């Protein structure tokens, strides 16, 4: 009998996280409940063994850690990395528009969105808004309008009789602006911001996106599946957070989770995996726990290990020809080790073997994935982290279907298994 408690906890985590900003807030809530406290990047850090701390950059990326009993130059870092962002539709800076009596909002595609899945869905809005205060300062507010205020309607089959035979083509510019009201559209943004913060006239900037209002759920005749938006990659953020929160308070190595924004668009930002955030934090931990040692950071990295956790492709029963014959991961059968000869994944024989050993210790099965040789392979934060820091890295993930759809699907049993394996990493 599968323990569904981890899967239900994942559903709660995702429901609380309609944007990367909310994912960071929910992660902080769980960390604080476990005794973790905040650090500010602008302060002088003083750390002691056993300290449990977290630090946020740009409101959408977070790194948390438990300081080890031994300094990182002796025992290294154990890192679990994931990303807080998911493909979606983001509001343009001047989004208000209208046509033929409909008020609409202009949107930009963020990441590799499976566009047709966003049609005919009840959509809310979530993200971050900057509000000017009476003293002229800006207050950052993480906001959410959990109501069906937007919809991208599909075209009736009567007006496109060949759509089922020839396929649907969605033009990103013309076909995706959602309808939000009746009218000319010029006041749509002001109405939206008023609903979010009260006084729209004081809003000086925003990072807002649409999201599906349908709640995550356990599904299937045998309750074998989780159906949800943003499984890629909040499922890995959840597993990493659970593993760190549940880890022993004391251990030799410093345990770290690094949850980055902007992976879906290449990670090239100050708070993305290609930026300096992780290096900055780890180097400061080394400085705060080591005195008088030469090449302390390089020595710490040489003793470190990173698990890059991002969701993996499960074999699709209706499209088995899209998968490599001997590497067909299945939901409910455990984590997947992802390998690519072109280094789109960071796994090599040594790092893969180390992760398999963690699976054995956790009594969890493990699977393998490689992309068909004649298909292009996606990538993760793994190769970026490995090349930025020189840290030994393995790429893994739980198998899923409908990746980058507005509504994705994974195995309920795999949720607890990934938590258990990352728990062994942090034990």
HELIX and SHEET records of a PDB file:
HELIX    1   1 UNK A    5  UNK A   15  1                                  11    
HELIX    2   2 UNK A   20  UNK A   33  1                                  14    
HELIX    3   3 UNK A   72  UNK A   75  1                                   4    
HELIX    4   4 UNK A  115  UNK A  118  5                                   4    
HELIX    5   5 UNK A  157  UNK A  159  5                                   3    
HELIX    6   6 UNK A  163  UNK A  166  1                                   4    
HELIX    7   7 UNK A  188  UNK A  197  1                                  10    
HELIX    8   8 UNK A  200  UNK A  202  5                                   3    
HELIX    9   9 UNK A  231  UNK A  246  1                                  16    
HELIX   10  10 UNK A  263  UNK A  265  5                                   3    
HELIX   11  11 UNK A  277  UNK A  289  1                                  13    
HELIX   12  12 UNK A  296  UNK A  302  1                                   7    
HELIX   13  13 UNK A  320  UNK A  322  5                                   3    
HELIX   14  14 UNK A  349  UNK A  361  1                                  13    
HELIX   15  15 UNK A  381  UNK A  389  1                                   9    
HELIX   16  16 UNK A  412  UNK A  425  1                                  14    
SHEET    1   A 9 UNK A  37  UNK A  38  0                                        
SHEET    2   A 9 UNK A  52  UNK A  57  1                                        
SHEET    3   A 9 UNK A  61  UNK A  66 -1                                        
SHEET    4   A 9 UNK A 254  UNK A 260 -1                                        
SHEET    5   A 9 UNK A  77  UNK A  83  1                                        
SHEET    6   A 9 UNK A 305  UNK A 309  1                                        
SHEET    7   A 9 UNK A 392  UNK A 397  1                                        
SHEET    8   A 9 UNK A 335  UNK A 338 -1                                        
SHEET    9   A 9 UNK A 366  UNK A 369  1                                        
SHEET    1   B 3 UNK A  88  UNK A  99  0                                        
SHEET    2   B 3 UNK A 102  UNK A 110 -1                                        
SHEET    3   B 3 UNK A 178  UNK A 182 -1                                        
SHEET    1   C 3 UNK A 138  UNK A 150  0                                        
SHEET    2   C 3 UNK A 123  UNK A 132 -1                                        
SHEET    3   C 3 UNK A 203  UNK A 212 -1                                        
SHEET    1   D 5 UNK A 217  UNK A 219  0                                        
SHEET    2   D 5 UNK A 225  UNK A 228 -1                                        
SHEET    3   D 5 UNK A 408  UNK A 411 -1                                        
SHEET    4   D 5 UNK A 399  UNK A 401 -1                                        
SHEET    5   D 5 UNK A 312  UNK A 313  1                                        
END                                                                             
